[in-house]
Amino acid sequence: MPLYRDEGIVLRTQKLGEADRIITLLTRSNGRVRAVARGVRKTSSRIGARLEPFNHVDVQCYEGKSLDNVTQVETIDAIGGKLAGDYSKWTAGTVMLETAERLTPEEREPTVQHYALLVSGLRSMAASEHEPTLILDAYLLRSLAVAGWSPSFDDCARCGEPGPHRAFNIQAGGMMCPACRPPGSAAPSPLTVALLGALLSGDWEIADESGHRERTEASGLVAAFLQWHLERGLRSLPLVDRTWHSQAQGL
């Protein structure tokens, strides 16, 4: 059976039999793949610890009829160990893994942009470059954009009227002008809209200077926008710890 080698992020693991696991990875060249890692639950396994969620690995597999089979694994970056000691980072990272799996529904479909976003986001989280919830929300917005659902935070999402505008409508795709605004639209503060635009574009200077109120409001809108397009909620999203910033600032 044909062998292939690729690098990827471990998204999820599932027990199989008494000693095996099914490993779900998002890879650079082969997209999302599922493979059986045999014997990794045994204490004598040399690769079991490498195939844990978050880890960035170089993996060799051979193709099977329904599931591939892992034959060799080398660690590129043990990201899981770097996140394990911080609940805020771990929960935010878990949402990123679940989102990556949900936004790549077709197995073996190359998704280089999704892969690159996930790797850079997890590395930024592990290095504490920004607050975990900011990294998470930036990742979610950019992943949705890659999937074809980029929200508009300036011009009207319906008619294109130049902004700024005050209304945000999830179903319509972003900010709405007064003429297009549907009933029930949200009215985020201008600072929240600026933060959302900064997270989408990667303007970390604006994002890092934002206040707790704007971050909380932005996170709510991002979560609602994500779950609208995924058509069902993420199991990990309610577990995200959003207290880090308020504690750090004494708010």
Buried (B, 14 or more C-beta within 10 A) or exposed (E): EEEBBBBBBBBBBEEBEEBBBBBBBBBBBBBBBBBBBBBBBEEEBEBBBBBBBBBBBBBBBEBEEEBBBBBEBEBBBBBBBBBBEBBBBBBBBBBBBBBBBBBBEEEEEBBEEBBEBBBBBBBBBBEEEBBBBBBBBBBBBBBBBBBEBBBBBBBBBBEEBEBEBBBBBBEBBBBBBEEBBEEEBBEBBEBBBBBBBBBBBEBBEBBEEBBBEBBBBBBBBBBEBBBEBBEEEBEBBEEBBBEBBEEEEEE
